[in-house]
Amino acid sequence: MLFSPIPGAHYRECTLCKGKDWFISFYVINPSTGKLKRIRMKLNRIKSISERRRMAKLMMSSINRRLSMGWNPLIERVAPRGGAKLYEAFESFLQIKGKEMEPTSMRMYTSFIKTFKTWLEGHGYGESSLAASFSRESAAFFMDEVESKYTAKTYNNYLGFFKGLFGWMVEKGYAADNPFEKFTKKSKRLTQKQRRLLTDSELSRLFSFLEAENQEYLAICLLCYCCFMRPKEIVLLRGRDIDLQKQVVHVDASIAKNDRESYRTIPDDIIPILRRLDLSSPDLYVFGGARKNLFRPSDKIVCSREIARYWDHVVRPGCDFPMEVQFYSLKDTGITNALEGGVPINQVQQQADHSSVAMTAIYVGHKAKASDELRRIHIENPGNLRGCRGGADEKNP
Protein backbone atom coordinates (compact mmCIF):
# COMPACT_ATOMS: atom_id res chain seq x y z
CA MET A 1 0.00 0.00 0.00
CA LEU A 2 1.55 3.28 -1.09
CA PHE A 3 -0.56 5.55 1.10
CA SER A 4 -0.97 4.62 4.74
CA PRO A 5 0.05 7.34 7.26
CA ILE A 6 2.49 5.84 9.74
CA PRO A 7 1.98 6.70 13.43
CA GLY A 8 5.17 8.22 14.77
CA ALA A 9 6.43 9.20 11.32
CA HIS A 10 3.51 11.12 9.81
CA TYR A 11 1.63 11.86 13.02
CA ARG A 12 1.39 11.03 16.71
CA GLU A 13 -1.91 10.07 18.23
CA CYS A 14 -3.74 12.13 20.82
CA THR A 15 -2.90 12.21 24.49
CA LEU A 16 -4.88 13.93 27.24
CA CYS A 17 -2.89 16.32 29.41
CA LYS A 18 -4.46 17.19 32.81
CA GLY A 19 -3.37 19.87 35.21
CA LYS A 20 -4.18 23.52 35.60
CA ASP A 21 -5.03 23.43 31.89
CA TRP A 22 -6.65 20.41 30.33
CA PHE A 23 -5.86 19.91 26.66
CA ILE A 24 -5.61 17.27 23.95
CA SER A 25 -2.17 17.04 22.37
CA PHE A 26 -1.17 15.44 19.05
CA TYR A 27 1.50 15.88 16.39
CA VAL A 28 1.30 16.34 12.60
CA ILE A 29 3.81 17.15 9.87
CA ASN A 30 4.48 20.85 9.41
CA PRO A 31 4.31 21.29 5.60
CA SER A 32 6.83 24.16 5.80
CA THR A 33 9.58 22.19 7.62
CA GLY A 34 8.64 18.55 7.03
CA LYS A 35 8.97 17.92 10.79
CA LEU A 36 6.37 16.94 13.38
CA LYS A 37 4.68 19.88 15.09
CA ARG A 38 2.60 19.71 18.26
CA ILE A 39 -1.05 20.78 18.17
CA ARG A 40 -2.98 21.50 21.37
CA MET A 41 -6.74 21.77 21.84
CA LYS A 42 -7.83 23.20 25.23
CA LEU A 43 -10.74 21.73 27.17
CA ASN A 44 -10.97 24.16 30.13
CA ARG A 45 -14.15 25.69 28.72
CA ILE A 46 -15.98 22.54 29.85
CA LYS A 47 -16.51 23.08 33.59
CA SER A 48 -17.68 19.63 34.66
CA ILE A 49 -14.71 17.26 35.11
CA SER A 50 -16.75 14.16 34.21
CA GLU A 51 -18.13 15.88 31.10
CA ARG A 52 -14.62 17.08 30.25
CA ARG A 53 -13.32 13.48 30.35
CA ARG A 54 -16.24 12.23 28.25
CA MET A 55 -15.76 14.93 25.57
CA ALA A 56 -11.99 14.39 25.55
CA LYS A 57 -12.50 10.67 24.87
CA LEU A 58 -14.89 11.36 21.99
CA MET A 59 -12.64 14.05 20.47
CA MET A 60 -9.50 11.92 20.71
CA SER A 61 -11.21 8.99 19.01
CA SER A 62 -12.43 11.23 16.17
CA ILE A 63 -9.07 13.00 15.76
CA ASN A 64 -7.09 9.75 15.73
CA ARG A 65 -9.41 8.32 13.06
CA ARG A 66 -8.94 11.42 10.88
CA LEU A 67 -5.18 11.41 11.43
CA SER A 68 -5.06 7.81 10.22
CA MET A 69 -6.73 8.95 6.95
CA GLY A 70 -4.20 11.72 6.34
CA TRP A 71 -5.89 14.71 7.96
CA ASN A 72 -3.58 17.56 8.87
CA PRO A 73 -4.97 20.79 10.41
CA LEU A 74 -1.83 22.69 9.40
CA ILE A 75 -2.59 21.97 5.76
CA GLU A 76 -6.20 23.02 6.26
CA ARG A 77 -4.97 26.51 7.10
CA VAL A 78 -3.88 26.93 3.47
CA ALA A 79 -6.38 24.40 2.07
CA PRO A 80 -9.71 25.06 3.82
CA ARG A 81 -11.38 22.13 2.03
CA GLY A 82 -8.46 19.77 2.58
CA GLY A 83 -10.60 17.74 4.96
CA ALA A 84 -13.10 16.91 2.21
CA LYS A 85 -13.01 13.48 0.59
CA LEU A 86 -10.61 13.14 -2.34
CA TYR A 87 -13.17 11.46 -4.61
CA GLU A 88 -15.76 14.14 -3.79
CA ALA A 89 -13.30 16.77 -5.00
CA PHE A 90 -12.99 14.87 -8.29
CA GLU A 91 -16.79 14.78 -8.68
CA SER A 92 -17.02 18.53 -8.03
CA PHE A 93 -14.37 19.10 -10.70
CA LEU A 94 -16.29 17.03 -13.26
CA GLN A 95 -19.60 18.74 -12.45
CA ILE A 96 -18.13 22.21 -12.91
CA LYS A 97 -16.18 21.32 -16.06
CA GLY A 98 -19.25 19.58 -17.48
CA LYS A 99 -20.89 22.99 -17.83
CA GLU A 100 -17.92 24.38 -19.77
CA MET A 101 -16.46 21.58 -21.88
CA GLU A 102 -17.58 19.78 -25.04
CA PRO A 103 -18.84 16.17 -24.64
CA THR A 104 -15.67 14.75 -26.24
CA SER A 105 -13.45 16.56 -23.73
CA MET A 106 -15.67 15.47 -20.85
CA ARG A 107 -15.40 11.83 -21.91
CA MET A 108 -11.62 12.21 -21.83
CA TYR A 109 -11.69 13.90 -18.39
CA THR A 110 -13.99 11.21 -17.00
CA SER A 111 -11.75 8.49 -18.41
CA PHE A 112 -8.62 10.02 -16.83
CA ILE A 113 -10.29 10.22 -13.42
CA LYS A 114 -11.71 6.69 -13.69
CA THR A 115 -8.21 5.35 -14.42
CA PHE A 116 -6.80 7.42 -11.56
CA LYS A 117 -9.38 6.13 -9.08
CA THR A 118 -8.54 2.54 -9.99
CA TRP A 119 -4.87 3.28 -9.33
CA LEU A 120 -5.64 5.10 -6.06
CA GLU A 121 -7.73 2.22 -4.74
CA GLY A 122 -4.86 -0.16 -5.40
CA HIS A 123 -2.40 2.05 -3.52
CA GLY A 124 -4.18 2.79 -0.26
CA TYR A 125 -6.34 5.76 -1.23
CA GLY A 126 -9.87 4.56 -0.55
CA GLU A 127 -13.14 6.48 -0.66
CA SER A 128 -12.50 7.85 2.83
CA SER A 129 -9.13 9.42 1.88
CA LEU A 130 -8.96 13.18 2.26
CA ALA A 131 -8.35 15.64 -0.55
CA ALA A 132 -5.23 17.06 1.08
CA SER A 133 -3.66 13.63 1.62
CA PHE A 134 -2.37 13.02 -1.92
CA SER A 135 1.37 13.73 -1.93
CA ARG A 136 4.06 14.49 -4.49
CA GLU A 137 5.62 11.10 -3.68
CA SER A 138 2.37 9.40 -4.70
CA ALA A 139 2.20 11.53 -7.85
CA ALA A 140 5.72 10.35 -8.76
CA PHE A 141 4.72 6.70 -8.36
CA PHE A 142 1.63 7.27 -10.51
CA MET A 143 3.52 9.02 -13.33
CA ASP A 144 6.20 6.29 -13.25
CA GLU A 145 3.47 3.75 -13.89
CA VAL A 146 2.01 5.86 -16.71
CA GLU A 147 5.46 6.15 -18.27
CA SER A 148 5.97 2.38 -18.15
CA LYS A 149 2.62 1.61 -19.83
CA TYR A 150 2.07 4.34 -22.41
CA THR A 151 3.75 6.39 -25.13
CA ALA A 152 5.46 9.71 -24.46
CA LYS A 153 2.50 11.53 -26.02
CA THR A 154 0.02 9.80 -23.69
CA TYR A 155 2.34 10.51 -20.75
CA ASN A 156 2.18 14.22 -21.63
CA ASN A 157 -1.61 14.04 -21.91
CA TYR A 158 -1.88 12.49 -18.44
CA LEU A 159 0.52 15.01 -16.95
CA GLY A 160 -1.26 17.96 -18.51
CA PHE A 161 -4.61 16.77 -17.21
CA PHE A 162 -3.47 16.12 -13.64
CA LYS A 163 -1.58 19.39 -13.44
CA GLY A 164 -4.84 21.07 -14.39
CA LEU A 165 -6.95 18.97 -11.99
CA PHE A 166 -4.77 19.60 -8.95
CA GLY A 167 -4.24 23.22 -9.96
CA TRP A 168 -8.02 23.55 -9.75
CA MET A 169 -7.99 21.76 -6.37
CA VAL A 170 -5.42 24.25 -5.03
CA GLU A 171 -7.50 27.14 -6.36
CA LYS A 172 -10.66 25.79 -4.69
CA GLY A 173 -8.92 25.02 -1.41
CA TYR A 174 -8.88 21.21 -1.61
CA ALA A 175 -5.07 20.99 -1.68
CA ALA A 176 -2.21 23.08 -0.30
CA ASP A 177 -0.03 22.61 -3.38
CA ASN A 178 0.01 20.87 -6.74
CA PRO A 179 1.82 17.49 -6.45
CA PHE A 180 2.24 17.32 -10.26
CA GLU A 181 3.59 20.84 -10.70
CA LYS A 182 7.32 20.05 -10.89
CA PHE A 183 7.03 17.19 -13.39
CA THR A 184 8.08 18.07 -16.94
CA LYS A 185 6.67 16.86 -20.24
CA LYS A 186 8.53 14.52 -22.55
CA SER A 187 10.44 16.19 -25.39
CA LYS A 188 8.84 16.85 -28.78
CA ARG A 189 11.30 14.38 -30.30
CA LEU A 190 9.61 11.58 -28.35
CA THR A 191 6.04 12.74 -29.07
CA GLN A 192 6.15 13.06 -32.83
CA LYS A 193 3.31 11.38 -34.69
CA GLN A 194 3.83 7.64 -34.89
CA ARG A 195 1.99 7.21 -38.18
CA ARG A 196 2.93 7.25 -41.84
CA LEU A 197 1.27 7.65 -45.22
CA LEU A 198 -0.34 4.72 -47.00
CA THR A 199 1.31 3.51 -50.20
CA ASP A 200 -0.72 3.17 -53.39
CA SER A 201 -0.76 -0.62 -53.01
CA GLU A 202 -1.97 -0.32 -49.40
CA LEU A 203 -4.77 2.01 -50.48
CA SER A 204 -5.82 -0.46 -53.15
CA ARG A 205 -5.72 -3.32 -50.64
CA LEU A 206 -7.80 -1.30 -48.15
CA PHE A 207 -10.52 -0.36 -50.64
CA SER A 208 -10.78 -3.91 -52.01
CA PHE A 209 -11.01 -5.35 -48.48
CA LEU A 210 -13.75 -2.94 -47.37
CA GLU A 211 -15.69 -3.31 -50.62
CA ALA A 212 -16.25 -6.92 -49.62
CA GLU A 213 -16.23 -6.55 -45.83
CA ASN A 214 -18.04 -3.31 -44.86
CA GLN A 215 -19.24 -0.75 -47.39
CA GLU A 216 -20.38 1.73 -44.71
CA TYR A 217 -16.89 1.78 -43.27
CA LEU A 218 -15.50 2.13 -46.80
CA ALA A 219 -17.57 5.32 -47.13
CA ILE A 220 -16.16 6.55 -43.80
CA CYS A 221 -12.61 5.95 -45.02
CA LEU A 222 -13.27 7.77 -48.30
CA LEU A 223 -14.75 10.78 -46.48
CA CYS A 224 -11.51 10.95 -44.51
CA TYR A 225 -9.24 10.29 -47.51
CA CYS A 226 -10.99 12.50 -50.10
CA CYS A 227 -12.90 15.08 -48.04
CA PHE A 228 -10.29 15.26 -45.24
CA MET A 229 -12.96 14.87 -42.57
CA ARG A 230 -12.22 14.05 -38.94
CA PRO A 231 -13.83 11.09 -37.13
CA LYS A 232 -15.93 13.34 -34.89
CA GLU A 233 -17.27 15.21 -37.91
CA ILE A 234 -18.09 11.96 -39.72
CA VAL A 235 -20.08 10.33 -36.90
CA LEU A 236 -22.14 13.52 -36.45
CA LEU A 237 -23.17 13.77 -40.11
CA ARG A 238 -26.92 13.59 -40.70
CA GLY A 239 -28.65 12.52 -43.87
CA ARG A 240 -29.31 16.13 -44.87
CA ASP A 241 -25.60 16.99 -44.71
CA ILE A 242 -24.61 14.85 -47.71
CA ASP A 243 -25.84 16.34 -51.00
CA LEU A 244 -24.91 13.97 -53.81
CA GLN A 245 -26.51 16.16 -56.48
CA LYS A 246 -24.37 19.18 -55.60
CA GLN A 247 -21.48 16.88 -54.60
CA VAL A 248 -20.83 18.52 -51.24
CA VAL A 249 -20.77 17.48 -47.60
CA HIS A 250 -21.95 20.13 -45.16
CA VAL A 251 -19.96 20.30 -41.92
CA ASP A 252 -21.90 22.42 -39.47
CA ALA A 253 -19.98 24.76 -37.16
CA SER A 254 -21.39 22.91 -34.13
CA ILE A 255 -19.56 19.68 -35.07
CA ALA A 256 -16.41 21.14 -36.66
CA LYS A 257 -13.14 21.05 -34.72
CA ASN A 258 -12.45 24.71 -35.53
CA ASP A 259 -16.07 25.81 -34.90
CA ARG A 260 -16.36 26.92 -38.53
CA GLU A 261 -19.01 25.88 -41.02
CA SER A 262 -17.56 24.34 -44.18
CA TYR A 263 -18.53 22.47 -47.35
CA ARG A 264 -16.33 19.62 -48.57
CA THR A 265 -16.30 18.69 -52.24
CA ILE A 266 -17.15 15.05 -53.05
CA PRO A 267 -14.92 13.73 -55.91
CA ASP A 268 -16.66 12.06 -58.87
CA ASP A 269 -14.96 8.73 -58.15
CA ILE A 270 -16.63 8.19 -54.78
CA ILE A 271 -20.15 9.30 -55.72
CA PRO A 272 -21.18 5.71 -56.67
CA ILE A 273 -20.01 4.44 -53.27
CA LEU A 274 -21.84 7.16 -51.33
CA ARG A 275 -25.01 6.43 -53.34
CA ARG A 276 -25.16 3.06 -51.58
CA LEU A 277 -25.70 4.83 -48.25
CA ASP A 278 -29.22 5.23 -46.92
CA LEU A 279 -29.71 9.01 -46.89
CA SER A 280 -33.50 8.90 -46.95
CA SER A 281 -33.94 10.16 -43.37
CA PRO A 282 -32.51 13.68 -43.16
CA ASP A 283 -32.44 13.81 -39.35
CA LEU A 284 -30.78 10.47 -38.66
CA TYR A 285 -27.05 10.12 -38.15
CA VAL A 286 -25.69 8.46 -41.30
CA PHE A 287 -23.04 6.47 -39.40
CA GLY A 288 -24.89 5.91 -36.11
CA GLY A 289 -26.24 2.83 -34.41
CA ALA A 290 -25.10 0.41 -31.74
CA ARG A 291 -22.54 -2.40 -31.80
CA LYS A 292 -24.77 -4.90 -33.58
CA ASN A 293 -25.82 -2.29 -36.15
CA LEU A 294 -22.77 -0.06 -36.24
CA PHE A 295 -22.22 2.72 -38.80
CA ARG A 296 -25.78 2.64 -40.11
CA PRO A 297 -28.55 5.31 -40.04
CA SER A 298 -29.78 5.81 -36.48
CA ASP A 299 -30.91 8.41 -33.98
CA LYS A 300 -28.07 7.21 -31.74
CA ILE A 301 -24.63 8.81 -32.05
CA VAL A 302 -21.65 6.48 -32.33
CA CYS A 303 -18.59 7.48 -30.30
CA SER A 304 -15.92 8.67 -32.73
CA ARG A 305 -13.44 6.28 -31.12
CA GLU A 306 -15.39 3.39 -32.65
CA ILE A 307 -13.89 4.33 -36.02
CA ALA A 308 -10.33 3.83 -34.76
CA ARG A 309 -11.39 0.73 -32.83
CA TYR A 310 -12.79 -0.89 -35.98
CA TRP A 311 -9.58 0.00 -37.81
CA ASP A 312 -7.46 -1.63 -35.11
CA HIS A 313 -9.57 -4.76 -34.66
CA VAL A 314 -10.75 -5.43 -38.23
CA VAL A 315 -8.96 -3.37 -40.87
CA ARG A 316 -5.37 -3.64 -39.64
CA PRO A 317 -5.35 -7.46 -39.33
CA GLY A 318 -7.50 -7.86 -42.44
CA CYS A 319 -5.17 -5.77 -44.59
CA ASP A 320 -1.96 -6.75 -42.74
CA PHE A 321 -1.10 -3.12 -41.98
CA PRO A 322 1.70 -2.26 -39.52
CA MET A 323 0.93 -0.21 -36.39
CA GLU A 324 2.13 3.06 -37.93
CA VAL A 325 -0.61 2.82 -40.59
CA GLN A 326 -3.54 4.28 -38.67
CA PHE A 327 -7.01 5.49 -39.60
CA TYR A 328 -5.83 9.10 -39.53
CA SER A 329 -3.12 8.14 -42.03
CA LEU A 330 -5.92 8.35 -44.62
CA LYS A 331 -6.29 12.10 -44.11
CA ASP A 332 -2.52 12.67 -44.21
CA THR A 333 -2.27 10.56 -47.37
CA GLY A 334 -5.24 12.24 -49.02
CA ILE A 335 -3.91 15.75 -48.45
CA THR A 336 -0.41 14.78 -49.59
CA ASN A 337 -1.70 13.04 -52.73
CA ALA A 338 -3.93 16.01 -53.60
CA LEU A 339 -0.99 18.41 -53.38
CA GLU A 340 1.26 16.00 -55.30
CA GLY A 341 -1.48 15.71 -57.94
CA GLY A 342 -1.48 19.44 -58.59
CA VAL A 343 -4.56 20.58 -56.66
CA PRO A 344 -3.94 24.25 -55.71
CA ILE A 345 -2.87 24.55 -52.11
CA ASN A 346 -5.61 27.07 -51.26
CA GLN A 347 -8.26 24.56 -52.40
CA VAL A 348 -6.66 21.80 -50.32
CA GLN A 349 -6.62 24.18 -47.36
CA GLN A 350 -10.34 24.83 -47.75
CA GLN A 351 -11.17 21.14 -48.13
CA ALA A 352 -9.09 20.24 -45.05
CA ASP A 353 -10.52 23.16 -43.04
CA HIS A 354 -7.03 24.30 -42.10
CA SER A 355 -6.72 27.69 -40.43
CA SER A 356 -3.91 28.77 -42.77
CA VAL A 357 -2.06 27.81 -45.94
CA ALA A 358 1.04 27.36 -43.77
CA MET A 359 -0.65 24.44 -42.00
CA THR A 360 -1.50 22.83 -45.34
CA ALA A 361 2.03 23.43 -46.63
CA ILE A 362 3.35 21.05 -43.95
CA TYR A 363 2.11 18.20 -46.16
CA VAL A 364 4.12 19.35 -49.19
CA GLY A 365 7.04 17.02 -49.81
CA HIS A 366 5.91 14.25 -47.48
CA LYS A 367 6.79 11.76 -50.19
CA ALA A 368 10.45 11.20 -51.07
CA LYS A 369 10.43 12.43 -54.66
CA ALA A 370 12.89 14.63 -56.51
CA SER A 371 11.46 17.84 -57.96
CA ASP A 372 11.55 17.90 -61.77
CA GLU A 373 11.77 21.71 -61.69
CA LEU A 374 14.75 21.71 -59.36
CA ARG A 375 16.46 18.98 -61.40
CA ARG A 376 16.28 21.19 -64.48
CA ILE A 377 17.92 24.23 -62.88
CA HIS A 378 20.78 25.41 -65.11
CA ILE A 379 23.97 26.42 -63.34
CA GLU A 380 26.53 28.28 -65.40
CA ASN A 381 30.23 27.39 -65.07
CA PRO A 382 29.63 24.43 -62.71
CA GLY A 383 33.38 23.74 -62.77
CA ASN A 384 33.91 26.85 -60.66
CA LEU A 385 31.80 25.39 -57.81
CA ARG A 386 33.47 23.46 -55.01
CA GLY A 387 32.40 19.84 -54.77
CA CYS A 388 30.89 19.69 -58.28
CA ARG A 389 32.08 16.87 -60.52
CA GLY A 390 35.17 17.83 -62.38
CA GLY A 391 36.59 19.40 -59.19
CA ALA A 392 37.53 23.00 -58.53
CA ASP A 393 39.43 25.09 -61.03
CA GLU A 394 43.07 24.75 -60.01
CA LYS A 395 43.76 28.38 -61.03
CA ASN A 396 40.80 29.58 -58.99
CA PRO A 397 40.72 27.43 -55.88
PEJO-V367785 format. One record per pair of residues at least 24 apart in sequence whose ideal C-beta (glycine too) atoms are under 8 Angstrom apart, sorted by the first residue. I is the first residue (numbers start at 1). J is the second residue. D is the distance in whole Angstrom. If there is no record, write none. Layout:
i,j,d
I,J,D
I,J,D
This chain:
i,j,d
1,123,6
1,124,4
2,123,4
2,124,5
2,125,8
2,138,6
2,141,6
3,70,7
3,123,6
3,124,4
3,125,5
3,129,7
3,133,7
3,134,8
3,135,8
3,138,6
4,124,5
5,67,7
5,68,6
5,69,7
5,70,5
5,133,8
7,68,8
10,70,8
11,36,8
11,67,5
11,72,8
12,36,7
13,60,8
13,64,5
13,67,7
14,59,8
14,60,4
14,63,5
14,64,6
16,56,5
16,60,7
22,52,6
22,56,7
24,56,6
24,59,6
24,60,6
24,63,7
26,63,6
26,64,8
26,67,7
28,67,7
28,72,5
28,73,7
28,74,6
29,72,6
29,74,7
30,74,6
31,72,7
31,74,6
31,75,6
31,78,8
31,176,6
31,177,8
37,74,7
39,73,6
39,74,8
66,130,8
69,128,6
69,129,6
69,130,6
69,133,7
70,129,6
70,130,5
70,132,7
70,133,3
71,130,6
71,132,8
71,133,8
72,132,6
75,132,5
75,176,5
76,132,7
78,176,5
79,131,7
79,132,5
79,170,8
79,173,5
79,174,6
79,175,5
79,176,4
80,173,4
81,131,6
81,172,7
81,173,4
81,174,5
82,130,6
82,131,6
82,132,3
82,173,7
82,174,6
82,175,7
82,176,7
83,130,6
83,131,8
83,132,7
84,130,7
84,131,5
84,174,6
85,127,7
85,128,7
85,129,7
85,130,7
85,131,7
86,120,7
86,125,6
86,129,5
86,130,6
86,131,5
86,133,7
86,134,6
87,117,7
87,127,6
87,129,8
88,131,8
89,131,4
89,169,6
89,172,8
89,174,4
90,116,8
90,117,7
90,165,8
92,172,8
93,165,6
93,168,6
93,169,7
104,232,6
104,304,7
107,303,8
108,161,8
109,161,7
112,158,7
112,161,5
112,162,8
112,165,8
113,165,8
116,142,7
116,162,7
119,145,7
131,169,7
131,174,4
131,175,6
132,174,7
132,175,6
132,176,6
134,166,8
134,175,7
134,179,6
135,179,6
136,179,4
136,182,7
138,179,7
139,179,4
139,180,5
139,183,7
140,183,8
143,180,8
143,183,6
151,191,8
151,194,7
152,186,4
152,187,8
152,190,4
152,191,5
153,186,8
153,190,8
153,191,4
153,194,8
155,185,8
155,186,6
156,185,5
156,186,6
156,191,6
159,183,6
159,185,6
160,185,7
194,323,8
194,324,6
195,324,5
195,325,7
195,326,4
195,328,6
195,329,5
195,332,7
196,324,5
196,325,7
196,329,6
197,329,6
197,332,6
197,333,4
197,336,6
197,366,6
197,367,7
198,325,6
198,329,5
198,330,7
198,333,5
202,319,7
202,321,7
202,325,7
203,333,7
205,319,5
206,315,7
206,319,6
206,321,8
209,315,7
209,318,5
209,319,5
210,315,7
213,314,7
213,318,7
214,295,7
214,310,8
214,314,8
215,273,7
215,276,6
216,277,7
216,287,7
216,295,4
216,296,6
217,295,6
217,310,6
217,315,8
218,273,6
219,270,8
219,273,6
219,274,6
219,276,7
219,277,6
219,287,8
220,287,6
220,295,7
220,307,6
221,327,8
221,330,6
222,270,5
222,273,6
222,274,8
223,249,7
223,264,8
224,327,7
224,328,8
224,330,4
224,331,5
224,334,7
225,330,4
225,331,7
225,333,7
225,334,4
226,266,7
226,267,5
226,269,8
226,270,6
226,334,6
227,264,4
227,265,7
227,266,7
227,351,7
228,264,7
228,331,5
228,334,6
228,335,6
228,351,5
228,352,4
228,353,7
229,264,6
229,331,8
230,257,6
230,304,8
230,331,8
231,304,4
231,305,8
231,307,5
231,308,7
231,327,7
232,257,7
232,304,4
233,257,7
234,287,6
234,304,8
234,307,7
235,285,7
235,287,5
235,288,7
235,301,6
235,302,5
235,303,7
235,304,5
235,306,8
235,307,7
236,285,7
236,301,7
237,285,7
237,286,5
237,287,7
238,282,6
238,283,6
238,284,6
238,285,6
238,286,7
239,278,8
239,279,4
239,280,7
239,281,5
239,282,4
239,283,7
239,284,6
239,286,6
239,297,7
240,282,4
240,283,7
241,286,8
242,266,8
242,274,7
242,277,7
242,279,6
242,286,7
244,271,6
244,274,6
244,275,6
244,279,8
247,271,7
251,353,7
256,353,7
257,353,7
258,353,6
258,355,6
260,353,7
262,350,7
262,353,5
264,351,6
265,351,6
332,363,7
332,366,7
335,360,7
335,363,5
336,363,5
336,366,4
336,367,6
339,363,6
339,364,6
340,367,6
340,369,8
